[in-house]
């Protein structure tokens, strides 16, 4: 077997490599360029849309059921008053105006981009009657260039009629349900006031898969929650990817923000912020057990400097991403390299 064929056989199954056909000495060969050692969302979107796209965060005016008294009061203890929408350019503007404000802002850096995903980001964007949800969504998703919609929500706010509407939308555009989980441990969930169980999360994922099979589900998890060890954080990911038919995952670092209930946990010694070294090690361990077909939508996050109590090292986002790349390279590991062995152990 030629060296070129061996190279192809070795790398063709890995999503962190890109293959290009070329001619060498008259023989068709595969040239392999190494990319990230995990499947990034940027690469995924280029695969399905054929070009770079923008994800436009929109504040659609929804609330959360654990804020307004539907299931609890006060919201998640880590959440700010904007409900994770601190980066939205003009959150007070009407929805259609927000859409164009976001495009103008993004075009300053990438003026050539002409395709957009509308991202209803902050709070719970299915926490309303279906008629209200439709009216707000349709204000943005019918604008020129929109190729998809991403919906941030919770497992206790997806009744069947809403899922059926999302199934209808999948016939018009790309639909992603960004389903907040944060932890699989009930004791942690109670501590941070999530006000839903992991069992409900699993059941909701199944209903979405059954009623809206073309919709993609992205699970959100937070690393660094009070009381959770390195092993528990890795176990959160293992449960999430093995118990649920999901297509993507977001791994967030816990940002301790001003004016949140979690400040008290920190000041009273119940919360220890992760170091960069700890976080990089956790992320790499998690990536190794995530099947390679699952898209990694995030492995760190952004927080406004003026609101962040810590960890302050998280403000150097590219330094964190580079540290993760270097650690994966040092280990000579990649996304999913331990997923198969875990399945074998279970069998």
DOMI-967059 format. One record per residue: x, y, z of N, C-alpha, C in turn. Coordinates in pm, whole numbers, padded with zeros to 5 digits, always signed. Example, Ala and Ser with C-alpha at 12.3 -4.5 7.8 and 13.67 -1.06 7.14 Angstrom:
2
+01319-00569+00780+01230-00450+00780+01320-00330+00780
+01285-00225+00708+01367-00106+00714+01290+00003+00787
END
This chain:
347
+00085-00119+00000+00000+00000+00000+00088+00124+00000
+00053+00225-00083+00135+00345-00092+00126+00426+00035
+00227+00511+00056+00227+00598+00173+00108+00694+00170
+00070+00734+00050-00043+00825+00038-00172+00758+00084
-00190+00630+00045-00311+00558+00084-00314+00535+00235
-00197+00505+00291-00190+00486+00436-00229+00614+00509
-00181+00727+00454-00212+00855+00514-00362+00881+00508
-00423+00847+00395-00568+00866+00378-00645+00779+00478
-00605+00652+00488-00674+00562+00579-00661+00607+00724
-00545+00666+00756-00520+00707+00893-00607+00825+00933
-00625+00922+00840-00685+01048+00878-00826+01073+00821
-00870+00994+00727-00995+01028+00658-01116+01026+00750
-01110+00953+00860-01225+00947+00949-01230+01056+01053
-01126+01138+01062-01120+01238+01167-01179+01369+01118
-01269+01426+01195-01332+01551+01154-01240+01670+01173
-01127+01652+01246-01039+01767+01265-00933+01775+01157
-00952+01701+01049-00865+01711+00933-00949+01745+00810
-00894+01822+00719-00964+01852+00595-00886+01788+00481
-00955+01715+00394-00889+01642+00285-00907+01715+00152
-00800+01724+00076-00805+01784-00056-00742+01686-00156
-00808+01669-00272-00751+01584-00375-00651+01664-00457
-00543+01601-00495-00441+01666-00576-00374+01560-00662
-00288+01603-00754-00216+01511-00841-00068+01518-00806
-00008+01402-00784+00134+01397-00751+00198+01284-00830
+00289+01321-00919+00355+01223-01005+00252+01138-01080
+00144+01204-01123+00043+01134-01201-00053+01052-01120
-00037+01049-00987-00123+00967-00902-00218+01058-00822
-00345+01019-00817-00440+01095-00737-00415+01066-00590
-00391+01170-00514-00357+01151-00373-00446+01240-00287
-00438+01217-00158-00508+01299-00061-00405+01381+00015
-00420+01513+00011-00335+01599+00091-00413+01635+00216
-00354+01615+00333-00424+01634+00458-00369+01758+00529
-00454+01856+00554-00416+01974+00628-00480+01964+00766
-00398+01971+00868-00452+01960+01002-00523+02088+01042
-00640+02073+01104-00716+02186+01154-00731+02170+01305
-00839+02216+01360-00865+02195+01502-00881+02045+01530
-00853+02008+01652-00869+01868+01691-01010+01840+01742
-01101+01930+01715-01243+01909+01745-01324+01976+01636
-01452+01937+01626-01537+01983+01517-01600+02118+01552
-01546+02225+01498-01592+02358+01534-01722+02394+01463
-01796+02483+01525-01922+02528+01465-01897+02610+01340
-01786+02684+01335-01756+02761+01213-01737+02669+01093
-01663+02560+01114-01644+02464+01005-01776+02399+00966
-01857+02367+01065-01986+02303+01038-02076+02393+00955
-02084+02521+00993-02169+02612+00918-02117+02633+00776
-01987+02633+00757-01933+02643+00621-01969+02519+00540
-01974+02404+00606-02011+02280+00537-02155+02288+00486
-02247+02336+00568-02389+02329+00531-02437+02453+00454
-02371+02568+00475-02414+02689+00405-02318+02731+00295
-02199+02673+00292-02104+02698+00184-02025+02826+00198
-02042+02898+00308-01970+03024+00327-01982+03067+00473
-01910+03171+00509-01917+03224+00644-02053+03290+00666
-02107+03275+00787-02235+03336+00821-02222+03411+00953
-02320+03498+00982-02331+03566+01110-02441+03501+01192
-02418+03496+01323-02522+03459+01418-02561+03587+01491
-02685+03632+01472-02728+03763+01520-02812+03748+01647
-02758+03786+01765-02836+03774+01890-02946+03878+01898
-03064+03833+01936-03183+03918+01942-03250+03902+02078
-03292+04012+02137-03374+04009+02259-03519+04021+02216
-03594+03911+02229-03734+03910+02184-03833+03941+02295
-03782+03978+02414-03872+04022+02520-03937+03912+02601
-03880+03791+02598-03934+03682+02678-03878+03688+02821
-03939+03613+02912-03890+03601+03049-03850+03455+03073
-03824+03420+03198-03792+03281+03233-03891+03230+03337
-03926+03102+03332-04025+03049+03426-03972+03040+03569
-03839+03041+03586-03786+03041+03722-03752+03183+03770
-03796+03283+03693-03786+03423+03734-03924+03482+03765
-04023+03444+03683-04153+03510+03693-04252+03436+03783
-04207+03328+03849-04293+03257+03942-04366+03137+03884
-04349+03111+03754-04415+02994+03695-04368+02865+03762
-04238+02852+03783-04185+02735+03854-04099+02776+03973
-04049+02902+03973-03965+02951+04083-03951+03102+04068
-03877+03161+04162-03850+03305+04157-03699+03328+04160
-03657+03441+04104-03518+03483+04116-03427+03442+04003
-03464+03342+03925-03380+03297+03815-03260+03216+03860
-03181+03169+03765-03059+03096+03798-02963+03188+03873
-02894+03136+03970-02811+03221+04057-02693+03283+03984
-02653+03227+03867-02541+03282+03792-02586+03387+03690
-02715+03403+03671-02769+03482+03560-02777+03630+03596
-02741+03716+03499-02751+03860+03518-02892+03907+03486
-02917+04034+03507-03050+04088+03481-03086+04086+03334
-02986+04071+03246-03014+04066+03102-03038+03924+03053
-03027+03825+03144-03054+03687+03104-02960+03635+02999
-02829+03660+03015-02725+03614+02921-02729+03689+02788
-02789+03807+02788-02794+03885+02665-02709+04011+02671
-02598+04005+02747-02517+04124+02769-02448+04175+02643
-02434+04089+02541-02361+04131+02420-02453+04182+02309
-02584+04184+02332-02677+04230+02229-02660+04381+02210
-02650+04424+02085-02616+04563+02054-02725+04660+02098
-02850+04632+02064-02960+04726+02093-03080+04651+02148
-03070+04594+02269-03176+04507+02320-03310+04573+02341
-03312+04705+02355-03439+04775+02378-03513+04807+02249
-03447+04793+02134-03508+04828+02006-03608+04721+01963
-03704+04756+01875-03792+04654+01817-03710+04544+01750
-03769+04425+01740-03695+04308+01693-03632+04331+01556
-03708+04386+01462-03654+04406+01327-03538+04506+01329
-03547+04608+01411-03438+04705+01421-03314+04641+01483
-03334+04555+01585-03220+04483+01643-03146+04403+01536
-03224+04338+01450-03166+04256+01343-03068+04339+01260
-03108+04458+01218-03022+04539+01132-02909+04607+01210
-02932+04637+01337-02822+04687+01421-02711+04582+01431
-02750+04456+01451-02651+04348+01463-02574+04330+01332
-02645+04335+01219-02578+04321+01089-02478+04435+01069
-02519+04557+01098-02428+04671+01082-02304+04654+01168
-02324+04607+01291-02211+04587+01382-02116+04479+01329
-02170+04368+01283-02088+04258+01231-02017+04296+01101
-02083+04374+01018-02026+04411+00889-01903+04501+00902
-01883+04560+01017-01762+04638+01038-01637+04552+01025
-01650+04426+01064-01536+04333+01058-01543+04242+00937
-01666+04199+00901-01682+04105+00789-01785+04161+00691
-01750+04260+00612-01848+04325+00524-01903+04237+00414
-01834+04126+00385-01875+04042+00273-01983+03941+00308
-02011+03919+00437-02107+03816+00479-02250+03859+00447
-02327+03767+00387-02463+03797+00343-02567+03696+00391
-02525+03598+00474-02618+03498+00528-02618+03506+00680
-02737+03487+00739-02750+03513+00882-02835+03405+00952
-02796+03377+01075-02878+03299+01167-02934+03395+01271
-03064+03397+01287-03127+03476+01393-03118+03395+01522
-03058+03455+01626-03037+03385+01753-03118+03454+01862
-03232+03395+01896-03309+03443+02011-03240+03386+02135
-03162+03474+02200-03059+03427+02292-03098+03432+02439
-03132+03549+02488-03141+03564+02633-03278+03523+02687
-03275+03484+02813-03392+03431+02882-03444+03305+02811
-03576+03280+02815-03633+03155+02764-03726+03186+02648
-03682+03157+02527-03747+03209+02408-03861+03124+02353
-03913+03035+02439-04039+02966+02410-04134+02977+02528
-04105+03072+02618-04187+03088+02739-04298+03191+02713
-04394+03149+02632-04508+03234+02595-04606+03148+02516
-04729+03193+02500-04823+03122+02414-04770+03116+02271
-04812+03015+02197-04761+02993+02062-04783+03114+01973
-04898+03181+01985-04927+03296+01899-04824+03408+01920
-04783+03428+02044-04684+03531+02076-04548+03491+02020
-04511+03365+02037-04384+03316+01985-04376+03336+01834
-04481+03296+01764-04482+03311+01618-04466+03457+01578
-04544+03545+01641-04542+03686+01605-04402+03746+01621
-04332+03708+01727-04199+03763+01752-04094+03701+01659
-04099+03571+01641-04002+03506+01552-04012+03561+01410
-04137+03572+01361-04156+03606+01220-04111+03749+01188
-04098+03833+01290-04048+03969+01266-03904+03969+01216
-03828+03865+01249-03687+03861+01211-03655+03758+01104
-03720+03642+01109-03675+03532+01023-03717+03548+00877
-03802+03647+00846-03841+03669+00708-03756+03777+00639
-03657+03828+00710-03572+03931+00653-03474+03871+00552
-03429+03950+00454-03337+03898+00351-03209+03842+00413
-03164+03728+00359-03038+03668+00402-03049+03570+00517
-03167+03561+00581-03182+03469+00695-03190+03325+00645
-03100+03241+00693-03097+03100+00653-03130+03007+00769
-03146+03063+00889-03175+02976+01001-03211+03053+01127
-03258+02979+01225-03297+03035+01354-03240+02948+01465
-03181+03011+01566-03135+02944+01687-03217+02995+01804
-03267+02903+01886-03363+02938+01991-03310+02891+02125
-03275+02986+02210-03234+02952+02346-03354+02930+02434
-03361+02812+02498-03479+02781+02580-03445+02678+02687
-03548+02634+02758-03537+02538+02867-03625+02416+02838
-03596+02302+02903-03675+02181+02876-03817+02186+02929
-03845+02279+03022-03981+02289+03075-04066+02390+03000
-04015+02440+02887-04088+02540+02808-04100+02500+02662
-04117+02371+02637-04133+02323+02500-04254+02231+02491
-04374+02288+02499-04494+02205+02480-04503+02156+02337
-04589+02058+02313-04596+01995+02181-04631+02093+02070
-04721+02190+02097-04760+02280+01989-04644+02369+01945
-04557+02405+02039-04438+02484+02004-04339+02399+01924
-04319+02276+01966-04229+02187+01891-04282+02166+01749
-04414+02152+01736-04472+02135+01602-04448+02259+01515
-04453+02376+01573-04421+02498+01499-04275+02496+01454
-04186+02453+01542-04044+02443+01505-04026+02343+01391
-04104+02235+01393-04098+02138+01284-04139+02203+01152
-04240+02290+01157-04280+02364+01037-04168+02454+00988
-04100+02519+01081-03990+02609+01044-03875+02534+00978
-03856+02407+01015-03746+02330+00954-03767+02309+00805
-03890+02325+00757-03916+02315+00613-03879+02444+00541
-03854+02550+00619-03821+02680+00560-03675+02717+00579
-03614+02665+00685-03479+02709+00720-03415+02612+00818
-03290+02637+00848-03216+02559+00948-03263+02600+01087
-03299+02502+01170-03352+02529+01304-03266+02459+01408
-03221+02537+01507-03143+02483+01618-03209+02520+01749
-03235+02421+01832-03288+02443+01966-03170+02437+02063
-03137+02551+02121-03027+02557+02219-03087+02538+02357
-03071+02417+02407-03145+02372+02525-03055+02376+02649
-03086+02470+02738-03006+02486+02858-03019+02367+02951
-02906+02314+02994-02901+02206+03092-02817+02249+03211
-02692+02288+03185-02594+02341+03281-02533+02234+03369
-02613+02138+03418-02560+02029+03501-02656+01912+03495
-02604+01791+03517-02690+01673+03525-02714+01632+03670
-02653+01703+03764-02664+01668+03906-02778+01746+03971
-02871+01674+04033-02988+01738+04090-02950+01832+04205
-02848+01794+04285-02810+01879+04396-02754+02014+04348
-02680+02009+04236-02629+02134+04180-02743+02214+04120
-02833+02147+04051-02947+02214+03990-03029+02290+04094
-03050+02226+04209-03124+02292+04317-03046+02412+04371
-02916+02396+04383-02832+02501+04437-02832+02626+04350
-02838+02607+04218-02835+02722+04127-02975+02764+04082
-03078+02700+04139-03219+02737+04113-03260+02716+03967
-03217+02604+03907-03261+02573+03771-03410+02542+03766
-03458+02472+03868-03602+02441+03881-03653+02347+03773
-03567+02259+03724-03612+02146+03642-03515+02031+03664
-03558+01910+03637-03475+01792+03661-03402+01748+03534
-03302+01665+03555-03232+01609+03440-03323+01512+03365
-03407+01438+03437-03500+01347+03371-03592+01421+03275
-03638+01540+03314-03722+01621+03226-03644+01661+03101
-03517+01694+03119-03433+01731+03005-03427+01616+02903
-03400+01496+02952-03390+01379+02865-03522+01355+02792
-03633+01367+02865-03766+01346+02804-03795+01451+02698
-03755+01576+02722-03780+01683+02626-03699+01664+02499
-03574+01623+02513-03492+01595+02395-03559+01488+02309
-03612+01386+02371-03679+01279+02297-03801+01333+02222
-03878+01420+02286-03998+01474+02220-03961+01563+02102
-03856+01642+02117-03812+01726+02005-03765+01639+01889
-03692+01536+01920-03641+01447+01814-03757+01378+01741
-03862+01342+01817-03976+01271+01757-04064+01365+01675
-04092+01485+01726-04189+01573+01663-04125+01670+01562
-03996+01697+01580-03925+01788+01488-03789+01727+01453
-03790+01617+01380-03665+01542+01357-03558+01618+01281
-03596+01721+01204-03496+01797+01128-03432+01908+01211
-03490+01938+01326-03431+02040+01414-03308+01982+01483
-03208+02065+01501-03088+02023+01573-03097+02071+01717
-03043+01991+01807-03044+02025+01948-02900+02046+01994
-02877+02160+02059-02746+02193+02116-02764+02203+02268
-02692+02121+02341-02700+02123+02487-02599+02221+02545
-02639+02293+02649-02551+02388+02718-02512+02330+02854
-02382+02329+02883-02332+02288+03014-02235+02394+03065
-02229+02410+03197-02138+02507+03259-02035+02433+03342
-01909+02464+03319-01801+02412+03401-01767+02511+03512
-01755+02460+03635-01717+02545+03747-01830+02580+03841
-01943+02511+03830-02056+02539+03919-02022+02499+04063
-02085+02561+04163-02052+02534+04303-02062+02385+04338
-01957+02335+04401-01957+02199+04451-01920+02092+04350
-01907+02126+04222-01878+02024+04121-01726+02007+04102
-01682+01883+04107-01542+01850+04090-01510+01829+03942
-01381+01816+03913-01336+01786+03776-01408+01663+03722
-01414+01560+03805-01477+01435+03762-01626+01453+03735
-01693+01533+03815-01836+01557+03795-01861+01634+03665
-01774+01728+03634-01790+01805+03510-01773+01716+03387
-01677+01625+03393-01659+01530+03282-01780+01437+03274
-01830+01395+03390-01948+01308+03392-02071+01379+03336
-02083+01510+03361-02193+01587+03300-02195+01569+03149
-02078+01581+03087-02069+01567+02942-02098+01424+02900
-02042+01327+02972-02064+01187+02935-02212+01154+02936
-02283+01195+03042-02428+01170+03047-02501+01241+02934
-02463+01366+02912-02533+01447+02812-02524+01386+02673
-02407+01337+02635-02390+01286+02498-02432+01141+02483
-02441+01067+02594-02482+00927+02583-02631+00908+02608
-02692+00994+02690-02834+00980+02721-02924+01050+02620
-02867+01141+02540-02948+01229+02457-02902+01229+02311
-02999+01232+02221-02970+01242+02078-02955+01390+02043
-02835+01442+02069-02807+01583+02041-02709+01594+01925
-02709+01711+01862-02623+01733+01746-02510+01832+01775
-02520+01901+01888-02417+01997+01923-02411+02018+02073
-02302+02081+02118-02286+02106+02261-02211+02238+02280
-02252+02311+02384-02181+02432+02426-02125+02408+02566
-01996+02427+02581-01931+02414+02710-01889+02553+02756
-01952+02600+02862-01927+02735+02913-01838+02728+03037
-01754+02827+03053-01690+02853+03181-01786+02935+03266
-01797+02901+03394-01878+02984+03483-01814+03121+03499
-01884+03224+03458-01843+03362+03481-01918+03414+03603
-01844+03454+03704-01907+03515+03821-01927+03663+03792
-02053+03704+03785-02088+03839+03743-02141+03921+03860
-02129+04053+03847-02185+04142+03947-02338+04134+03945
-02396+04164+04058-02542+04169+04072-02608+04035+04038
-02544+03926+04078-02604+03793+04066-02612+03731+04205
-02703+03637+04220-02719+03570+04349-02599+03483+04382
-02525+03443+04280-02409+03357+04304-02294+03430+04373
-02295+03562+04370-02194+03638+04443-02187+03596+04589
-02304+03570+04649-02306+03530+04790-02233+03398+04810
-02254+03301+04719-02182+03173+04730-02031+03197+04730
-01987+03286+04644-01844+03315+04631-01790+03381+04758
-01858+03482+04806-01809+03556+04923-01819+03474+05051
-01909+03375+05054-01923+03291+05173-01844+03160+05160
-01763+03149+05054-01670+03037+05042-01727+02910+04983
-01847+02914+04926-01907+02794+04868-01873+02777+04720
-01802+02873+04664-01767+02869+04522-01620+02902+04505
-01548+02812+04436-01408+02834+04403-01399+02851+04251
-01345+02962+04207-01331+02985+04065-01218+02901+04008
-01239+02851+03886-01139+02765+03822-01020+02848+03775
-00901+02788+03780-00783+02847+03717-00786+02812+03569
-00707+02883+03490-00702+02852+03347-00651+02711+03325
-00551+02670+03402-00494+02535+03385-00599+02429+03415
-00677+02448+03522-00784+02353+03555-00887+02347+03444
-00926+02463+03395-01029+02467+03292-00984+02399+03164
-00862+02424+03122-00809+02362+03000-00808+02210+03014
-00766+02162+03130-00762+02016+03153-00903+01957+03147
-01000+02025+03209-01139+01977+03207-01192+01972+03065
-01174+02079+02989-01224+02085+02852-01164+01974+02767
-01035+01952+02778-00971+01849+02696-01024+01710+02733
-01044+01685+02862-01102+01557+02904-01244+01542+02848
-01319+01650+02845-01455+01645+02792-01456+01623+02641
-01371+01693+02570-01366+01678+02424-01333+01534+02385
-01249+01469+02463-01207+01334+02428-01321+01233+02434
-01427+01262+02511-01537+01164+02522-01662+01207+02444
-01654+01320+02372-01767+01364+02290-01753+01302+02151
-01850+01225+02105-01841+01164+01971-01809+01269+01865
-01727+01229+01767-01673+01327+01672-01779+01387+01578
-01899+01328+01572-02002+01386+01486-02077+01500+01554
-02060+01519+01685-02127+01627+01757-02048+01756+01738
-02118+01861+01702-02052+01990+01674-02026+02064+01806
-01905+02117+01818-01868+02194+01936-01900+02341+01909
-02007+02389+01968-02051+02526+01944-01976+02626+02030
-01920+02581+02141-01844+02672+02226-01762+02591+02326
-01640+02639+02354-01560+02578+02462-01509+02684+02559
-01547+02806+02537-01524+02912+02634-01631+03018+02608
-01621+03131+02673-01727+03230+02653-01675+03371+02670
-01765+03466+02651-01732+03607+02664-01814+03668+02777
-01754+03760+02850-01826+03833+02954-01783+03978+02951
-01875+04070+02974-01837+04212+02978-01737+04238+03091
-01627+04304+03059-01522+04328+03157-01574+04402+03280
-01664+04498+03257-01709+04581+03369-01806+04509+03461
-01852+04390+03421-01945+04313+03504-01882+04187+03562
-01762+04154+03517-01700+04026+03554-01622+04037+03685
-01656+03951+03780-01579+03939+03904-01464+03841+03884
-01487+03736+03807-01384+03639+03778-01442+03517+03709
-01354+03430+03657-01208+03441+03652-01164+03546+03548
-01071+03633+03585-01030+03741+03496-00948+03690+03378
-00884+03574+03393-00807+03519+03281-00897+03486+03162
-01027+03470+03186-01119+03434+03078-01136+03548+02977
-01094+03670+03014-01105+03782+02920-01009+03766+02803
-00903+03687+02822-00807+03660+02713-00852+03535+02637
-00960+03552+02560-01026+03437+02497-00932+03358+02407
-00854+03428+02322-00768+03356+02228-00655+03284+02300
-00612+03338+02412-00511+03268+02491-00566+03137+02545
-00691+03140+02589-00756+03018+02639-00772+02915+02527
-00821+02959+02413-00839+02868+02300-00705+02808+02255
-00601+02890+02251-00468+02840+02212-00416+02740+02315
-00444+02764+02443-00399+02671+02547-00468+02536+02532
-00596+02538+02495-00669+02412+02472-00609+02338+02353
-00581+02410+02245-00519+02348+02127-00384+02285+02162
-00304+02358+02238-00170+02308+02274-00178+02183+02362
-00276+02182+02455-00291+02066+02542-00339+01944+02464
-00432+01963+02371-00476+01851+02287-00359+01798+02203
-00277+01890+02154-00162+01848+02076-00061+01775+02164
-00039+01825+02285+00055+01759+02377+00010+01617+02408
-00120+01599+02425-00175+01466+02453-00180+01378+02329
-00169+01443+02212-00195+01378+02084-00334+01314+02086
-00433+01395+02129-00571+01347+02136-00660+01437+02051
-00785+01396+02036-00879+01469+01953-01019+01438+02003
-01114+01513+01955-01254+01492+01994-01296+01349+01961
-01351+01283+02063-01405+01149+02043-01305+01037+02053
-01179+01067+02082-01078+00960+02081-01102+00857+02192
-01176+00895+02297-01209+00801+02403-01356+00762+02405
-01434+00817+02312-01577+00787+02309-01602+00641+02275
-01526+00587+02180-01545+00447+02138-01512+00352+02252
-01404+00378+02324-01364+00288+02432-01467+00288+02544
-01531+00403+02569-01635+00409+02671-01756+00325+02631
-01792+00330+02501-01904+00250+02452-01873+00101+02468
-01748+00063+02437-01709-00077+02449-01717-00125+02593
-01675-00039+02688-01680-00076+02829-01824-00099+02874
-01917-00013+02823-02059-00028+02858-02117-00158+02804
-02075-00189+02678-02125-00311+02616-02076-00434+02688
END
